[in-house]
Amino acid sequence: MISIQTIKSSIDDLHAITRAEIAIYDLQGALQTSTTEVENPGPKVITDFVDSAADSQVKGDHHLFGIYDGEEKLYVLDSIGKEEGAYIYGRIAVSNIEHLVQAYKEKFDRGGFFQNLLMDNLLLVDIYNRAKKLHIDIQVPRVAMLVETAPDRNSLAGEVLAGMYTPQNGDYTTAGDENGIILIKRLEPDQGYDEVRHVADVIVDMMNSEAMMNVRVSYGTIVQELKDVSKSYKEAMMALEVGRIFYTESRVAAYNNLGIGRLIYQLPENLCEMYVEEIFGDESPVDFDEETINTVNTFFENSLNISETSRQLYVHRNTLVYRIEKLQKMTGLDIRVFEDALTLKIALMVGDYISYQRSR
């Protein structure tokens, strides 16, 4: 529901332009707000008007108008003055406030609509009917994006995001859980995942520069119909969690680019534990020291190139070879061999997944 403060701002603006004196009463005749100190016509005058079928009445210097939300009368507006201008200004004020009521209602209804759409709480026929009433296009490309924030910064992040992407451009934001905001981003027909990735990068940069927040952004696949937005949203949720487990160095996680992390995430935990035990035996990848983990990761990032890895680690080539051979004694895997390197890479990712599940 529109607030009295918003209504007061509207009539104050009109008063500043026209000098019209306006008051707003509830349906019981109690004054809610006014432009200046105005003469009260009395609660009975207001309630008599409310009980009548008329849309407007004149009682002396008081021009009374009903403010409606559809068929429901919300308030009574009193435009005060003997001249004809008082009637005209009253009509203008009523029209302005009723448009504000409708705009606020649509905003609230759209938020509820998208919440239910994302949670699969709507039948197909309801999706199309409500979308039509809320003036939401049905068949345009969209993608669901999640912006993960700290719980105490969620409100601020929502304000920044709503300022960046507005319903006027076909974009809608709604609250997710306490740690995140959901953005339903409209795309042009010729736009693809490169543009979506650019949007995600812009959000990360803007949140960092404008609100001093480090956020994570994920997104699902591009869908062509409104009814499929919930699918994109579920994919974005998975991408966010998979990125949190396996790709902690990246601030953006895309469902269509999760690689083997998505496969591991969907495996049963007991199967993962069997695999890790098969590779490491009594050893656990969690017990590896930081130097070993850093060496392995850098070696993988440089496509098993010993010279480039030693240069980046600022160690002698022989020192790197010693570390690799030490790891081979621990695990039985020589990561200079592609097959062994692949086995260890997967095993380390599976170990990360198990650790994450246990920490939850």
C-alpha positions in Angstrom: 0.0 0.0 0.0 1.2 3.5 -0.8 2.4 5.4 2.3 0.9 8.6 3.6 4.4 10.2 3.3 4.3 9.5 -0.5 0.8 11.0 -0.8 1.9 14.1 1.2 4.9 14.6 -1.1 2.5 14.5 -4.1 0.1 17.1 -2.7 3.0 19.3 -1.4 4.4 19.4 -5.0 1.0 20.4 -6.3 0.6 23.1 -3.6 4.1 24.5 -4.5 3.0 24.9 -8.1 -0.7 26.0 -7.8 -1.0 27.2 -4.1 -3.9 24.8 -3.9 -4.9 23.7 -0.3 -5.5 20.0 -0.1 -6.2 17.6 2.7 -6.5 13.8 2.8 -8.9 11.9 5.2 -9.4 8.2 5.9 -12.9 6.7 5.4 -13.7 7.4 9.1 -13.1 11.2 8.6 -9.7 11.3 10.4 -7.2 13.7 8.8 -4.2 11.9 7.4 -2.2 14.7 5.9 -2.6 18.2 4.4 -0.7 20.9 2.6 -1.0 23.5 5.4 -3.4 24.0 8.3 -6.8 23.6 6.7 -10.3 23.9 8.0 -11.7 20.4 8.8 -15.2 20.0 7.4 -15.9 17.5 10.2 -15.9 13.7 10.3 -19.6 13.4 9.6 -19.3 15.4 6.3 -16.5 12.9 5.2 -18.4 9.8 6.3 -21.6 11.0 4.6 -19.7 11.4 1.4 -18.1 7.9 1.9 -21.5 6.4 2.3 -22.9 8.0 -0.8 -22.5 6.7 -4.3 -21.0 9.9 -5.6 -17.4 10.2 -6.8 -17.3 13.9 -5.8 -19.3 16.4 -3.7 -19.2 20.1 -2.9 -19.8 21.2 0.7 -19.3 24.9 0.9 -15.6 25.6 0.2 -14.8 21.9 0.3 -14.6 19.9 -2.9 -14.6 16.2 -1.8 -13.3 13.4 -4.1 -12.8 9.7 -3.6 -9.4 8.2 -4.1 -9.9 4.6 -5.5 -7.9 1.5 -6.0 -10.0 -0.1 -8.7 -13.5 -0.3 -7.1 -12.2 0.2 -3.6 -12.3 3.6 -2.0 -9.1 4.3 -0.1 -9.2 7.9 1.0 -11.2 11.1 0.6 -9.4 14.1 -0.8 -10.6 17.6 0.1 -9.6 20.5 -2.2 -10.4 23.7 -0.5 -11.5 27.0 -2.2 -14.5 28.7 -3.7 -13.0 29.3 -7.2 -13.3 26.7 -10.0 -9.6 26.1 -9.8 -10.1 24.2 -6.5 -12.2 21.6 -8.3 -9.7 21.3 -11.1 -6.7 21.0 -8.7 -8.6 18.4 -6.7 -9.2 16.3 -9.9 -5.5 16.6 -10.8 -4.4 15.5 -7.3 -6.8 12.5 -7.3 -5.5 11.4 -10.7 -1.9 11.7 -9.6 -2.4 9.8 -6.4 -4.5 7.0 -8.0 -1.7 6.5 -10.6 0.8 6.3 -7.7 -1.4 3.8 -6.0 -1.4 1.7 -9.1 2.3 2.0 -9.6 3.0 0.9 -6.0 0.6 -1.9 -6.3 2.2 -3.2 -9.5 5.6 -3.0 -7.9 4.4 -5.1 -5.0 2.5 -7.5 -7.1 5.4 -8.0 -9.5 7.7 -8.9 -6.6 5.2 -11.4 -5.3 4.7 -12.7 -8.9 8.4 -13.4 -9.4 8.8 -14.9 -6.0 6.0 -17.4 -6.8 7.3 -17.9 -10.3 10.8 -18.8 -9.1 9.5 -21.1 -6.5 7.2 -22.9 -9.0 4.1 -22.0 -7.1 2.1 -21.0 -10.1 0.1 -23.0 -12.7 1.0 -22.3 -16.3 -2.4 -20.5 -16.9 -1.8 -18.3 -13.9 1.7 -17.3 -15.1 0.3 -16.1 -18.4 -2.8 -14.4 -16.9 -0.9 -12.5 -14.2 1.9 -11.6 -16.5 -0.6 -10.0 -18.8 -2.2 -8.0 -16.0 1.2 -6.8 -14.7 2.4 -5.9 -18.3 5.2 -8.4 -18.3 6.3 -9.7 -21.7 6.1 -13.5 -21.9 8.3 -14.4 -24.9 11.6 -12.5 -24.6 15.0 -13.9 -23.7 15.8 -13.7 -20.0 18.4 -15.1 -17.6 18.2 -15.4 -13.8 21.2 -14.0 -11.9 22.0 -14.2 -8.2 24.0 -11.7 -6.3 25.3 -13.0 -3.0 26.1 -10.5 -0.3 26.8 -10.3 3.4 23.5 -10.5 5.4 23.9 -7.0 6.8 24.4 -5.5 3.4 21.6 -7.2 1.6 19.2 -4.2 1.7 21.9 -1.8 0.3 22.8 -4.3 -2.4 19.1 -4.5 -3.4 18.9 -0.7 -3.7 22.0 -0.5 -5.9 20.9 -3.3 -8.1 17.4 -1.9 -8.5 18.9 1.4 -9.6 21.1 -0.3 -12.2 18.4 -2.5 -13.7 14.8 -1.2 -13.8 11.4 -2.6 -14.9 11.3 0.1 -17.6 14.0 -1.9 -19.4 12.3 -5.2 -18.7 14.6 -6.1 -15.8 13.2 -7.1 -12.4 14.8 -7.5 -9.0 13.4 -9.4 -6.0 14.7 -10.6 -2.6 16.3 -14.0 -2.4 17.4 -15.3 1.0 19.0 -13.1 3.6 22.3 -13.3 1.7 21.2 -12.5 -1.8 19.3 -10.6 -4.4 17.7 -12.1 -7.6 17.9 -10.3 -10.9 15.7 -11.4 -13.8 17.6 -9.8 -16.7 16.0 -9.2 -20.0 18.2 -9.7 -23.1 17.9 -8.7 -26.7 17.4 -11.5 -29.3 20.9 -11.2 -30.5 22.5 -11.2 -27.1 24.2 -14.3 -25.6 26.4 -15.5 -22.8 29.2 -13.0 -23.5 26.7 -10.2 -22.7 25.5 -12.0 -19.6 29.0 -12.4 -18.4 29.6 -8.7 -19.0 26.5 -7.8 -16.9 27.8 -10.1 -14.1 31.2 -8.4 -14.2 29.6 -4.9 -14.1 27.6 -5.9 -11.1 30.7 -7.1 -9.2 32.6 -3.9 -10.1 29.7 -1.6 -9.3 29.0 -3.2 -5.9 32.7 -2.9 -5.1 33.0 0.7 -6.1 29.6 2.2 -5.2 28.8 0.2 -2.1 32.2 -1.2 -1.0 30.9 -4.7 -1.1 32.6 -7.9 -2.3 29.8 -9.9 -3.9 29.6 -13.2 -5.8 27.4 -13.4 -8.9 26.0 -16.5 -10.6 23.7 -17.0 -13.5 21.8 -19.8 -15.2 21.1 -20.5 -18.9 19.2 -18.1 -21.1 15.5 -19.0 -21.5 13.1 -17.8 -24.2 9.8 -17.9 -22.2 8.7 -16.5 -18.9 7.6 -19.9 -17.6 11.2 -21.2 -17.8 12.8 -18.4 -15.6 12.5 -20.8 -12.6 14.7 -23.3 -14.4 17.4 -20.6 -15.0 17.0 -19.6 -11.3 17.7 -23.1 -10.1 20.7 -23.3 -12.4 22.0 -20.1 -11.0 21.6 -21.4 -7.4 23.6 -24.5 -8.3 26.3 -22.4 -10.1 26.6 -20.2 -7.0 27.2 -23.2 -4.7 29.5 -25.0 -7.1 31.5 -21.9 -7.6 31.8 -21.5 -3.8 33.2 -25.0 -3.5 35.5 -25.4 -6.5 36.2 -21.9 -7.9 36.7 -19.7 -4.9 39.1 -17.4 -6.7 36.4 -16.3 -9.2 33.6 -13.8 -8.3 31.4 -15.0 -11.2 30.0 -18.5 -11.7 28.2 -19.4 -14.9 26.1 -22.6 -15.0 27.1 -23.2 -18.6 30.8 -23.1 -17.6 31.1 -25.1 -14.4 33.0 -27.9 -16.0 33.7 -31.0 -13.9 32.7 -29.2 -10.8 29.0 -29.6 -11.7 29.4 -33.3 -12.3 31.1 -33.8 -8.9 28.5 -31.7 -7.1 25.7 -34.1 -8.4 27.5 -37.3 -7.2 26.4 -39.0 -4.0 28.7 -38.2 -1.0 29.4 -41.8 -0.2 30.6 -42.4 -3.8 32.9 -39.4 -3.5 34.3 -40.8 -0.2 35.0 -44.1 -1.8 36.9 -42.4 -4.7 39.0 -40.3 -2.3 39.9 -43.4 -0.2 40.8 -45.3 -3.4 43.2 -42.6 -4.5 44.7 -41.4 -1.2 44.1 -44.4 1.2 44.6 -43.2 4.7 45.9 -39.9 3.6 43.5 -37.0 3.1 43.9 -34.1 0.6 42.7 -31.9 3.5 46.0 -32.8 5.3 48.2 -31.6 2.5 50.3 -28.6 3.5 49.8 -25.2 1.9 53.1 -25.5 -0.1 52.0 -28.7 -1.7 48.6 -27.5 -2.6 50.0 -24.3 -4.1 52.6 -26.2 -6.1 50.0 -28.6 -7.5 47.6 -25.8 -8.4 50.3 -23.7 -10.1 51.5 -26.7 -12.0 48.0 -27.4 -13.3 47.4 -23.8 -14.2 50.6 -23.9 -16.3 49.5 -27.0 -18.2 52.1 -29.3 -16.5 55.0 -27.1 -17.6 57.8 -27.4 -15.1 59.9 -24.4 -16.3 56.9 -22.0 -16.2 55.7 -23.3 -12.8 59.1 -22.9 -11.2 59.4 -19.4 -12.6 56.0 -18.4 -11.1 56.8 -20.1 -7.8 60.2 -18.4 -7.6 61.9 -21.8 -7.0 64.6 -23.7 -8.7 63.6 -26.3 -11.2 65.2 -29.0 -9.1 63.2 -27.8 -6.1 60.0 -28.2 -8.0 61.0 -31.7 -9.2 61.7 -32.6 -5.6 58.3 -31.5 -4.5 56.6 -33.4 -7.3 58.5 -36.6 -6.4 57.6 -36.1 -2.7 54.0 -35.9 -3.7 54.4 -39.0 -5.8 55.7 -40.9 -2.8 52.6 -39.8 -0.8 50.0 -40.6 -3.4 51.5 -42.9 -5.9 50.7 -40.3 -8.6 53.2 -38.6 -10.8 51.6 -35.4 -11.9 54.1 -34.9 -14.7 52.0 -37.7 -16.4 48.7 -36.4 -17.8 46.6 -39.3 -16.6 48.0 -39.1 -13.1 47.6 -35.3 -13.1 43.9 -35.6 -14.1 43.3 -38.2 -11.5 44.8 -36.0 -8.8 42.9 -32.9 -10.0 39.6 -34.7 -9.8 40.5 -36.3 -6.4 41.3 -32.9 -4.9 38.0 -31.4 -6.2 36.1 -34.4 -4.7 38.0 -33.8 -1.5 36.9 -30.2 -1.5 33.3 -31.2 -2.1 33.4 -33.7 0.8 34.9 -31.0 3.2 32.2 -28.5 2.1 29.4 -31.0 2.8 30.8 -31.9 6.2 31.2 -28.3 7.2 27.5 -27.7 6.5 
